Amino acid sequence: MTRPTARVLALLEVLQAGGIRTVAELADRLGVDERTVRRYAVHLADLGIPLHSVRGRHGGYRLAPGYRMPPLMLTDEEALAVLLGLVAGRRAGLVTTAAAAAESAAAKVRRVLPAALAQRLDALLATVEFTAPSRPVDGPGAAVLLLLAGAVRDRRPVVVAYRAADGRRSERTLHPYGVVAHAGRWYVAGADSASGAVRTFRVDRITAAEPGTGSFDLPHGFDPAAHVLSAIAEAPHRHVVRLQVLGTGEDVRSRFPAGIVSVTGGPDDEGWVQVRLQVERLDWVPAVLAGLGVPFTVHQPAELQELVRELAARLTASADGVRLGVRGTS
């Protein structure tokens, strides 16, 4: 962007704040003379911006009431927020308009963005996978997220500085296979130079990233979302729950929240599978187990066994209370 064009857009941004701005004030803000300000104002008018000239002692320029800055003026962070909001809301079923309306709105925003930014956002939207509705948490910076998405698309290594959960810092080269949004967090899965294994990293813990050299091939059949959910399920948590559930592995997995369950082996001779959950709290687990709709056995921990007994007692008491109430009114 040339300096005159940048200043014309800067003039628009100043006027967007509202009110009448004198020519002298605008000249001072933009670092130009008053004649140049008037020329910039003519340029905005030629572009169809509803700019009004106010005459008199306290005159100057103002935008027409109700006018809003076009998407062209969005920063990288703002453009990312708008497009991800549209896409994530539609995929999570939170957008009440027709899918075509959401897609049309996203396309309109994309068309007026600078080409370089539009291409980077396209890479993110083409590579990211959403596995669960989001919750509000602090996310990663747009620059890191966009860089990773472009590297996934183009199969380019990325050199990252990473801060682990325990605070340890390291630098490594990552071959990013996919970016996944899960439960309000962003994750990247890929081959890690430090360990030589395929690992999952939280994107908000990447403190710096820059393009690496060379290229890589994506392993055949690699599923980034499945890998991330498996890594989350295997990560250390406060409680490890071991169960037996009647059903196939695929059916059992579908009955639990994504990212907390792992099923080992196939059904035994009686149709039971071994299930492990890793959770921070146990208080919500009995209700999930009660809603499975299939037989289950809790092997550990003892605390969960007691919580299931307490829930069963409350449900029984409630059922008996309903029956007693019905008989008493008959």
DOZA-406922 format. One line per field, with one value per residue (C-alpha): x, y, z; residue number from 0; residue in one letter. Coordinates in steps of 0.1 Angstrom, whole numbers. Layout:
// residues N
c1: [X, ...];
c2: [Y, ...];
c3: [Z, ...];
num: [NUM, ...];
residuo: [A, ...];
// end
This chain:
// residues 330
c1: [0, 15, 18, -9, -34, -26, -32, -65, -76, -62, -84, -114, -105, -102, -136, -151, -147, -176, -182, -169, -131, -116, -93, -65, -71, -70, -39, -21, -33, -22, 10, 1, -10, -46, -47, -37, -65, -90, -76, -79, -115, -123, -107, -129, -160, -149, -149, -185, -178, -206, -184, -200, -183, -194, -190, -185, -161, -161, -166, -147, -156, -178, -192, -229, -247, -249, -220, -197, -161, -159, -144, -113, -103, -104, -71, -59, -73, -107, -110, -101, -127, -154, -148, -142, -173, -194, -179, -178, -213, -227, -209, -220, -256, -256, -263, -301, -300, -298, -264, -263, -267, -237, -216, -226, -217, -183, -177, -185, -160, -134, -138, -129, -99, -64, -53, -25, -47, -76, -53, -41, -76, -86, -58, -71, -107, -97, -75, -91, -114, -140, -146, -169, -188, -164, -163, -149, -111, -81, -71, -38, -27, -40, -4, 6, -27, -26, 10, 3, -27, -7, 20, -6, -19, 15, 32, 60, 78, 75, 100, 82, 91, 69, 60, 49, 22, 50, 65, 95, 104, 118, 124, 115, 107, 72, 57, 21, -4, -36, -51, -80, -104, -118, -138, -125, -89, -67, -44, -19, -9, 23, 57, 80, 118, 125, 109, 107, 71, 37, 25, -2, 5, -17, -15, -19, 14, 34, 51, 67, 66, 84, 84, 110, 128, 119, 87, 71, 45, 13, 11, -15, -49, -38, -68, -58, -90, -89, -52, -59, -89, -68, -40, -63, -79, -44, -31, -26, -57, -66, -89, -85, -118, -119, -151, -166, -193, -215, -212, -188, -159, -174, -207, -192, -170, -200, -218, -191, -179, -152, -116, -119, -125, -103, -115, -89, -94, -126, -156, -149, -169, -198, -197, -180, -152, -127, -130, -108, -117, -94, -112, -105, -138, -160, -192, -207, -196, -225, -251, -233, -231, -268, -276, -255, -285, -264, -250, -217, -195, -173, -139, -122, -120, -139, -150, -169, -185, -199, -211, -230, -246, -257, -272, -290, -304, -317, -333, -350, -363, -376, -393, -409, -420, -437, -456, -466, -478, -499, -515, -522, -543, -563];
c2: [0, 34, 61, 84, 55, 46, 81, 82, 51, 67, 97, 73, 57, 90, 101, 67, 77, 102, 139, 168, 170, 203, 204, 217, 188, 162, 177, 174, 138, 127, 147, 166, 201, 212, 212, 175, 168, 183, 162, 130, 140, 142, 108, 93, 109, 94, 60, 64, 71, 93, 122, 155, 189, 212, 249, 277, 286, 252, 233, 204, 169, 142, 108, 104, 91, 53, 47, 19, 11, -14, -49, -37, -19, -50, -60, -96, -104, -88, -105, -139, -133, -125, -154, -180, -168, -174, -208, -221, -209, -226, -259, -259, -251, -217, -197, -195, -182, -205, -220, -202, -168, -175, -187, -156, -133, -149, -147, -110, -103, -123, -105, -71, -82, -77, -106, -118, -118, -135, -163, -169, -170, -194, -217, -217, -223, -251, -269, -264, -291, -284, -313, -297, -265, -238, -222, -188, -190, -170, -181, -180, -150, -147, -145, -179, -196, -183, -193, -228, -231, -220, -245, -273, -264, -260, -289, -266, -271, -245, -236, -229, -218, -237, -233, -266, -269, -270, -238, -254, -237, -253, -247, -274, -279, -291, -307, -296, -321, -304, -277, -286, -265, -285, -272, -237, -246, -247, -277, -285, -321, -331, -346, -331, -328, -329, -363, -378, -387, -373, -351, -326, -291, -264, -234, -208, -222, -215, -182, -177, -193, -188, -207, -234, -248, -277, -296, -328, -354, -361, -397, -416, -416, -393, -379, -347, -345, -382, -378, -347, -362, -394, -373, -353, -386, -400, -368, -370, -359, -359, -390, -422, -440, -477, -492, -522, -512, -535, -526, -521, -497, -472, -472, -467, -438, -420, -421, -401, -365, -363, -362, -380, -417, -444, -479, -508, -539, -553, -568, -599, -631, -615, -583, -560, -535, -520, -482, -456, -420, -393, -364, -335, -340, -370, -353, -352, -388, -407, -388, -396, -433, -434, -420, -445, -468, -499, -520, -509, -517, -493, -508, -477, -453, -462, -426, -429, -462, -444, -415, -439, -456, -422, -412, -446, -440, -405, -418, -446, -423, -399, -428, -440, -405, -401, -434, -425, -392, -407, -433, -406, -386, -416];
c3: [0, -10, 16, 0, -1, 35, 46, 27, 47, 79, 72, 69, 102, 120, 107, 117, 153, 147, 150, 129, 124, 113, 84, 107, 131, 103, 88, 122, 127, 92, 91, 59, 49, 47, 10, 10, 35, 11, -18, 4, 11, -26, -31, -4, -20, -54, -37, -27, 10, 23, 34, 43, 42, 70, 64, 89, 117, 132, 100, 86, 76, 90, 78, 72, 104, 105, 82, 92, 82, 54, 59, 40, 71, 93, 109, 106, 141, 133, 99, 115, 143, 117, 94, 121, 139, 108, 100, 136, 143, 113, 119, 156, 146, 164, 133, 129, 93, 63, 56, 23, 41, 63, 34, 14, 43, 46, 9, 9, 37, 20, -14, 0, 20, 7, -14, 9, 40, 21, 10, 45, 59, 31, 42, 77, 68, 44, 69, 104, 119, 146, 169, 196, 204, 217, 251, 257, 265, 255, 220, 202, 182, 146, 132, 146, 137, 101, 97, 109, 86, 56, 65, 67, 33, 16, 35, 49, 82, 109, 135, 168, 203, 227, 264, 280, 307, 334, 321, 303, 270, 239, 202, 177, 140, 134, 103, 109, 96, 107, 129, 151, 172, 202, 232, 228, 223, 192, 186, 159, 152, 134, 134, 161, 155, 193, 199, 164, 170, 159, 187, 195, 207, 220, 197, 225, 240, 208, 217, 183, 149, 116, 83, 81, 50, 28, 26, 39, 29, 49, 61, 42, 60, 88, 106, 126, 146, 156, 166, 187, 205, 212, 226, 249, 261, 269, 286, 324, 344, 381, 379, 358, 354, 343, 331, 313, 289, 268, 231, 202, 205, 180, 197, 232, 220, 205, 239, 257, 253, 227, 239, 273, 264, 251, 243, 243, 222, 208, 226, 246, 242, 261, 241, 267, 260, 283, 287, 303, 310, 322, 339, 363, 382, 389, 399, 364, 354, 371, 351, 319, 328, 337, 303, 283, 278, 280, 309, 325, 354, 373, 383, 396, 413, 445, 448, 415, 426, 456, 435, 412, 442, 455, 422, 420, 455, 446, 413, 432, 459, 432, 414, 446, 455, 421, 426, 461, 450, 422, 445, 471, 445, 432];
num: [0, 1, 2, 3, 4, 5, 6, 7, 8, 9, 10, 11, 12, 13, 14, 15, 16, 17, 18, 19, 20, 21, 22, 23, 24, 25, 26, 27, 28, 29, 30, 31, 32, 33, 34, 35, 36, 37, 38, 39, 40, 41, 42, 43, 44, 45, 46, 47, 48, 49, 50, 51, 52, 53, 54, 55, 56, 57, 58, 59, 60, 61, 62, 63, 64, 65, 66, 67, 68, 69, 70, 71, 72, 73, 74, 75, 76, 77, 78, 79, 80, 81, 82, 83, 84, 85, 86, 87, 88, 89, 90, 91, 92, 93, 94, 95, 96, 97, 98, 99, 100, 101, 102, 103, 104, 105, 106, 107, 108, 109, 110, 111, 112, 113, 114, 115, 116, 117, 118, 119, 120, 121, 122, 123, 124, 125, 126, 127, 128, 129, 130, 131, 132, 133, 134, 135, 136, 137, 138, 139, 140, 141, 142, 143, 144, 145, 146, 147, 148, 149, 150, 151, 152, 153, 154, 155, 156, 157, 158, 159, 160, 161, 162, 163, 164, 165, 166, 167, 168, 169, 170, 171, 172, 173, 174, 175, 176, 177, 178, 179, 180, 181, 182, 183, 184, 185, 186, 187, 188, 189, 190, 191, 192, 193, 194, 195, 196, 197, 198, 199, 200, 201, 202, 203, 204, 205, 206, 207, 208, 209, 210, 211, 212, 213, 214, 215, 216, 217, 218, 219, 220, 221, 222, 223, 224, 225, 226, 227, 228, 229, 230, 231, 232, 233, 234, 235, 236, 237, 238, 239, 240, 241, 242, 243, 244, 245, 246, 247, 248, 249, 250, 251, 252, 253, 254, 255, 256, 257, 258, 259, 260, 261, 262, 263, 264, 265, 266, 267, 268, 269, 270, 271, 272, 273, 274, 275, 276, 277, 278, 279, 280, 281, 282, 283, 284, 285, 286, 287, 288, 289, 290, 291, 292, 293, 294, 295, 296, 297, 298, 299, 300, 301, 302, 303, 304, 305, 306, 307, 308, 309, 310, 311, 312, 313, 314, 315, 316, 317, 318, 319, 320, 321, 322, 323, 324, 325, 326, 327, 328, 329];
residuo: [M, T, R, P, T, A, R, V, L, A, L, L, E, V, L, Q, A, G, G, I, R, T, V, A, E, L, A, D, R, L, G, V, D, E, R, T, V, R, R, Y, A, V, H, L, A, D, L, G, I, P, L, H, S, V, R, G, R, H, G, G, Y, R, L, A, P, G, Y, R, M, P, P, L, M, L, T, D, E, E, A, L, A, V, L, L, G, L, V, A, G, R, R, A, G, L, V, T, T, A, A, A, A, A, E, S, A, A, A, K, V, R, R, V, L, P, A, A, L, A, Q, R, L, D, A, L, L, A, T, V, E, F, T, A, P, S, R, P, V, D, G, P, G, A, A, V, L, L, L, L, A, G, A, V, R, D, R, R, P, V, V, V, A, Y, R, A, A, D, G, R, R, S, E, R, T, L, H, P, Y, G, V, V, A, H, A, G, R, W, Y, V, A, G, A, D, S, A, S, G, A, V, R, T, F, R, V, D, R, I, T, A, A, E, P, G, T, G, S, F, D, L, P, H, G, F, D, P, A, A, H, V, L, S, A, I, A, E, A, P, H, R, H, V, V, R, L, Q, V, L, G, T, G, E, D, V, R, S, R, F, P, A, G, I, V, S, V, T, G, G, P, D, D, E, G, W, V, Q, V, R, L, Q, V, E, R, L, D, W, V, P, A, V, L, A, G, L, G, V, P, F, T, V, H, Q, P, A, E, L, Q, E, L, V, R, E, L, A, A, R, L, T, A, S, A, D, G, V, R, L, G, V, R, G, T, S];
// end
